[in-house]
Structure formats: structure tokens, C-alpha cells
Amino acid sequence: MYFGAAHLCLALAVAVVAVDPRSVAGFYYHPRMLAVVHLVTLGWISLSILGALYIVGPLALRAPLPAGRGDTWAWGASVVGVSGIVSHFWIDELSGMAYSAVLVMAGFAWVGGRVVRSLWTAPVPTAVKAHVVLAFANVLLAALFGLTIGIDKLGVVDLVPGDALRHALAHAHLAGIGWATMVAVGVGYRLFPMVLPAAMPTGAPIVASAILLEAGALGLFVGLATGAGAVVRASAGATLAGIGVFLSQVIWMRRHRRPAPPARPSPEFGSVHALLAVAYLGLSAGCGLVLSIAPPSAAMLRLASVYGVFALLGFLGQLIVGMESRLLPLHAWYWAFADSGWTGPVRSPHDMPSRPAQRGAFLGWLVGVPGLAAGFYVNVMPLIAASAAALLVGVALSGVNGWVVASHAFWGRPSRAFTAATSDASSSSP
């Protein structure tokens, strides 16, 4: 359900840009652009992360997370809250945002509490757990700060004195780095070896990335909110160092590959998406470094839009596509095998995806992301519209592929033993 809602949010976001690029072009701090950005950040990225944790928990983190009635309510609160925030941004009506933000916070808090409890006894490195736990703490802090900004803008009480744009940037960086990047890096240490496949990294680098990313996220939050340039530059350096540590571990994994299953198709689009996402992580880090040290100018304003596209769509957005390409078939295989009474036969997860849909989705992302970045930088409306249309095709085909994969799983109601079995999935995955 999370993945379905997330795909709808991203499809709506890129459709808006494709149909009316002028509504989001130019200076990025205006209601229509904020609505589209929140469709991507809350709708696509955050809902996908929440949904993925129900699969990643047992498969990669050895932390069972069986869904219950409370999880359904948390999904509903999150989706309704995201819809409310986006719609009120679109119509530039601030009064409804606070109520919607409370719903989003409730959904995140529920899932976060369950994940943290399950991780407490999970047999994975403490540093990996730290990434996930810190990510939930950061996203709740970012949501609380965003709620405070929204109440402040109503003009009833002056809760957050100072420049509104600085506050928005502080909120965005705490959420983008402290939440999405932190959980992507932490889970990536466990998932990248499954996707490539490769040896599992361990040791001091994982600890270092957690410390550096957390210091960078909190430092950027404080520095941007208060206008302390020295703090911003130091925190940007810490963030880049944390990203550098993670990239070094990805390179290490590439050098310590393991034999791929014979049935695995080539190219394996999940791996390609994931590696492209890592490349965009490096590009967005470079853009962020330039923005943190360069004086304000029209060129830097345009570069800020490129930075946003690279970070939100190129890195985080595309990483979700890559991980989803691997997670959904594995999840469908386990579900179908449980539904068969553990007797089979069940189609191999490598044969479940639609190869034409995967190929089309990859091309859509391959063309759409750099095209959008270039279009926003040169402010050419036809290029923005065409690139968004290409990305929309990619998103739609990715959704089609997800539906095809899911059709192999949900022929009937799974047995109760499914939950127990998935807790040991990481040691017996096909």
C-alpha cells in the first residue's frame, strides 16, 4: 500500500511539471513548487521508505516487522496527511497544513517506534542500527520544525523569528540528509551486498558515516536556521565526509563481488539504478559544496534547482527504484511460497519482473533526471516539460512492473507461518 501511494504521488508530481512547467519554474520558494517538492519528498521518498522497511526489516536487518491493524491506521494517517500538506500548499492555504502535519508525524512515529523496538535485538552491527534510529529521530524533529514554521506563518504567534527561507532550507536539509540519506546509507550497507551481490562491509567506516552524517545534518539545520555561515560550511564538510565514507564502501563492495545467481538476468536493472543513484549522490554532494561556499548569485540560484533534482530524484528517488526492483520480487517469492503451503512450485524472483517495463522505466529515468536538471538550470520550458514527460513514462512503467511482480504473490491468503519465516529470510533468500 505504501509503494502504491508513493508511485501515485511521484506520478502526480512529474505530471504537473510536464503539463505546466511554468508553475514550478523560476525561484523555487513558492507554493506550487513546494507542493510538488512535498509530493516527491513526503509522497514518493518517505512513503517508499516506510513501506520498504516492512520488507527490509526481516530480509536485510533481521528485524521482523509483521503488519497489523495499527500499521494500516499509520498508513492511512500518513497518506491523508501527505495529501493534506500537498493540497494546502497548492492552494496556498496555511491553516490546514498543521492538522495534516500532525497526521504525518503520527504515522511516522508509529512505524519508527515499531522499527526501533524490532531493531533492538536484531543481530546486525550497532552502527547500522544507529543510522536507522537516528533517521527516525531526525525526521520527527524535521516534521516538528515544519509544523512550527507553518503555525508561525499564520501570524497568530511569532514562534520562529528570522528569515522564512532560511527556516525552509534548514527543514529541508534536516529531512533530506538526516532522514532520507541517513536511512538510505544505513540500509544500503545491508542491501547493496544483496543487490550487487558483494561482501558485507563491517567495522569503523559504518560508525564513521553515522557520526559524520548526523553531525552534518544537525549542523546544517542549526546553521541554516540561524544564518551562521561558518557552521553551514563546517557541517557541509562533515556531510560530504560521511557521504565519502559511504561511497568508499560502495567501491569496496564493487571490488569484493560475489557470484551472481545463474538465473539472474543481464542487465539487472535494480543494480544499474542503484549505481546511477550513487553517481547522482556524488553530483549532488558537489553541488551542495559549491552552494555552501559560493556567494549568492543568479547562477547559484539556478544551481540550487539542479542540486534539488540531483539529490531528490537522481539519488534518493532512483535509489528507491533500484531497491524496489530487488525487494518486491523477493517479497513476492516468500509470500507465494508461504501461500503454497511451503510446497511450491513458485516462480523464481528473477523471472517475475516484466523486462520490457523495466527497460522502459530505466530509459525514462536515464533521460528524465538530467533533462530536468538542465531544463531548470537554463530555464527552458519545453526541455523541462519533455524531461518530466519522460520521467512520467518511467514512473508509470515502474508501477506496471510492480503490479506484475505483485500478481505472482497475491493469489491467496498467506499462511501465518509467513511472518516467522521472513524473520530468517536474509539467511535463506533465493
N, C-alpha and C positions, 0 to 999 in steps of 0.2 A: 504493500500500500504506500509506503514511503517512496519507493522508487517510481511508482506510477504518478503520484502527486508531483514529485521532483521533475519528471520529464514534462509534465504539463506546464509547470512554471517556466522551465527553460524555453520550451517551445513558444509560449506566450511572449516571453521577453524578446527573443530574436525575431518573432513575427512583428511585434510592434516596431522594432528598428527597421525591418525590411519594408514595411508598409509606409512608415512615416519617419524617415531618418532625421528630418529637421527637428522633430520633437525631442530628440536626445542629443543633438549636436551642439557644438559651442561649449561654453563654460559648463562644467559638469555639476555644479551645485544648484540645481533647480528641481522642482517637484517631479516632473516627468522622468528625468534621468534617475532620480533617487528611487522612484517606483520600479524602474527597470533593473537598477542595481540590486534592489532588495529581492526581486524575483530571482536573480542569479544567486545572491549570497545566502539568503534565507531559504528560498524556494528550491533551488537546484542543489547548491553545495551542502547546506546544513541538513535538509531533509534526507538527502542521499547518505550523508554520514550517519545520521541516526538509524536509517534503515539498514545500512551496511553493518553496523555494529551487532545487529542480531545474527548476522552470518559470520562476521569476522570473529566475534566473541568465541564461539565454540571451535571454529575452523583454525584460527591463527593464534588467538590469545589464550586458548584453553580455558575459557571462562564461559560456562553455559549461561544462556540468556533466553530461556523459554518465554514466549509471549503469552500474556494473559489479558484479562479484561481491562486492567489498569493501563496496559500498553495501548490498547485500542483507544481508550479515552485520551491518552497522551498524544497519540497520532492525530485524533480529531482536534484537540486543543491547538496543536502545532499548526495544522493545515488551516484551520479557521483563523488563527492568529496571524499567520503569514498573509493570508488573503486580506484580512482587515488592514494590516500595515500597508500593503501594496496599494490597495484601493484608496485608502485615505491619503497616501502620498500623491496618487494620480489626480485626485480631485482637489488637492491642496487643502485638506480639512484636517487640522491637527487634533481635534477633540477626540476622535475615535481611535487614534494611534495608541494611546495609553492603555485602553482596555485590551486592544489586540496584542500589545507587547506583553501584558500580564499572562495572556493565554500561551504565547510562545515560551515565555520563561517557565511556566508550569510544565509544559511538555518536555522541555529540555531538562528541567530539574528531575522529573520522574525517570527519564531514560538515564541521565547521568548518575542518579543515585543507585539504580539497578546495576549499571556497568561497574561502578566503583566497588560495590559490595561483592560482585562476582569476581572482579579482578583481585580482590584482597588475598585470596588463597590460590590464585592461578599460578601454575608452575612456569612462569616466564620471567625474564630478567626484570628486576625492580625498576630499572631505568626506562624500560618500555612502558611499564605501568604508569610511571611518573608522567610521561608525555600525555597519556590519555586523561589522567586525573587532573593535571594542570590545565588541559584544554577545556574541560568542563567548567573548572573554576573561572577561567578567563572568559568563556562565552557568557556565563551568568553575570560576571562583572560588566562585560560589554553591553549586555542587554539592560542591566540596571542603569548604566550610564546613559544609554539611548533613551530609556524611559524618562530619566531625569531631564534630558535635553528636550524631549517632547513636551513635558509638563512646563518647563521653563519658557518654551516658545508660546505657550498660551497667554503669557503675560500676567497671570494671576499672582505669581510669586517668583522672585528672582533667585532661582536655585543654583544656577551655574553662570556666574558673572564672567564676562570676557567675550572673545570673538566666537561667533557661532560656527564659522568654517573650521577654525582650529579644533573645536569640540567634535565636529563631524569627522574630521580626519583622525583624531585620537580614537574615537569609537570604531572607525573602520579598520584601523591598524591593529587594535587590540583583538577585534573579531577575526580579521584576516590572518594575522600571524599567530596570535595567542590561541585561537580556536582551530581554524581550518588547517593551517600549516602545521601546527603542533600535532594534531591528531593524525594528519597525513604522514608526517615524518615518523611518529611513533609506531603507527600500524604498518607503515612502509617497511620498517626493519623486519617485520614478520611476513608481510605479503610479497615484497619484491622477490625474496628467495623462492616463493611458491610460483610466481608468475614467470620468472626467467627460464628455468629454475636455477638456483645457485645455493652456495653455502650460506648459513645463517650467521650474520655478524654478531659479535658479542664484545663486551669489555668497555673500556674507558670512552671510546668515541660516542657511544649511545648516551652515556651520562653527560658528556660534554655538550651534545646537541640539545639535551633537555634544559640544561642550565643556561646556555647561551641564548636559546630561543625565548625562554621565559624572561630572562633579563632584558633582552631586546624588545619583546612585546610590551612589558610593563614600562620600560624606559621610554619607548616611543609614545605610549599612552600618556604618560606624565609630561614628557617634553612637548608634545604637540598640543596638549590641552593648556599648558601654561605658557607656551611660546618660548621655551628655553632651548635655543638653538644648539648649545653645547651638549645638552642632554640628548637631543634628537640625533646629532651626529655620532655620539658615543654609542647610543642604542642601535642605530643603523649598523654600526660596525659589529656589535655583538650579534645582531640578527644575521648579518652576512657571514660571520664566522660560524654560527650554528648551521646555516644552510650549507656552507662549505664542508663542514664535518659530514653532513648527510650525503652530499654529492660524492665525497671521497669514499664513503661506504658503498654507494651505488657502483662506483668504479671498481671497488674491491670485489663486490659481488659479480660484476661482469667478468672479472679475471678468475673467479672461482666458480665457474659454471658447473652444473651437474647435468648428466644426460637427460634430455627431454623424453617424455613418453613416446613410443613409436607411433601411436595413433594421433599425436598432436599435429594439426595442420600447419602448413607453412605458406605465407607468413602467419604468425599468431598475432592477431590484431590487438589483443589485450596488452601484450608486451610492447608492441610498437607504440600504442597510445601512451603507455606508462613512460617509456623512454623519451617520447616527444614532450610529455609533461615535465620531465626533469630538465630538458633543454629550455623550456619556457620558464622554469623556475630560475635558472641561471640568468636568462634575459631580463626577467622582472627584477631580480636582485640588482643587476647592473643599472637598470633604470632607476630603481629606488636609491641607489648610491648617488647617482648624478643629481637627482632631485633633492637629496639631503644636503648637498654641498654647494650647488649652483645657486646664484642669485635669482630671484623671481624675474620672469620674462614671459613674453608670448610663446616662445619656443618651449619653455619649461611647462607652461600650461598645457600645450598640446602633448608634450611628453608624458604628462600625468595621465592623460587618457590612454596612451599606449601602455603605460605601466599597469593601469587597471585591467586592460584587455589581456595582457600577458599573464598577470597574476591570477585573475578570477577565471578566465576562460582557458587560456593556454596551459596554465599549470593545474590549478585546482579542478576546473571543470573537466579538462581532458583526462586528468588522473582518475577521476571518478568513472569515466567511460572505460578506461583500461581495467580498473579493478572490477567494475561491474561485469565486464566481458569474461572474467575468470570466475568471479564469485557466484553469479547466477547459475551457470551450468553445474558447478559443484553442489550448490544448494538443491537444485532440481534433481540431481542424481541421488543424493541422500534421501530426499523426500519420496521420490519414486520407488527407491529400493525398500524403504520402510513400508510404503503403501502396498508393495507386492508381498508383504509378509516375510521379507528378508530372503526370498527365494529367487527373484528375478524372473526372466532376464530383463535388464534395464539398459537402455541405450547409453553408450559411452558419453560422458560430458563433452568430449571433443567433437562428437557428431551432432550435438543438439543445436548449436547456433546456425543461423542462416548465413552462409558465406556471402551471397550477394548483398544482403542487408549490411553485414559487417563491412564489406568493401566500400559500399556507398557511404556509410556513416564515416568511415575513415577519410574518404576523399572530401566529404563535407567539412569536417574539422580541419583537414590539412589546408584547404583553400580559405575557409571562413575566418579563422583566427587571425592569420597575418593580414588578410584583406581588411578586416575590421580595424586592426591597429593602424594600418596605413591610411585607411579612409578617415579615421578620427584625427590622425596627425595632419594630413593635408586638407581636411575639412571638405572632402568631395562627396556630395550626397549620393550620386549613382554608385560609387565604389562602396560606400557604407551599406546601401540597400542591397547590392548584389552579393556582398560578402555575408550579410545577415541571412539572405535567402539561401545561400549555400550551406550555412551553418544550420538553418532550419531543416533543410533536407537531411543533413547528417543527424540531427536530433530525432527527427521522425523515423529514420531508418534504424537508429539505435533503439528506439521504442519498439519498433516492429520486431527486431531481433530479440529483445527482452520478452515480448509476448510469445514468440516461437519457442524460446527456451522454457518459459513457464508452462507452456502447453504439455511439455513432457513430464511435468511434475504433478499437476493437479487433476489427475484422473479420478481420484477418490480421496477419502479422508485418511490421513496417515495414522499409523498405529501410535500408541502412547510411548512406545519404546524409542520413537524417533528422537525425542529430546535427549534421552540418556545417551543415545548413540552419537549424536553430534558433539557431545562434550569430549569425545575421544577422536574426533574427526581428523585432527591435524596429524595423528599418528597412523591413520589408515586411509587417507584420501586416495582416490584412484589416479 
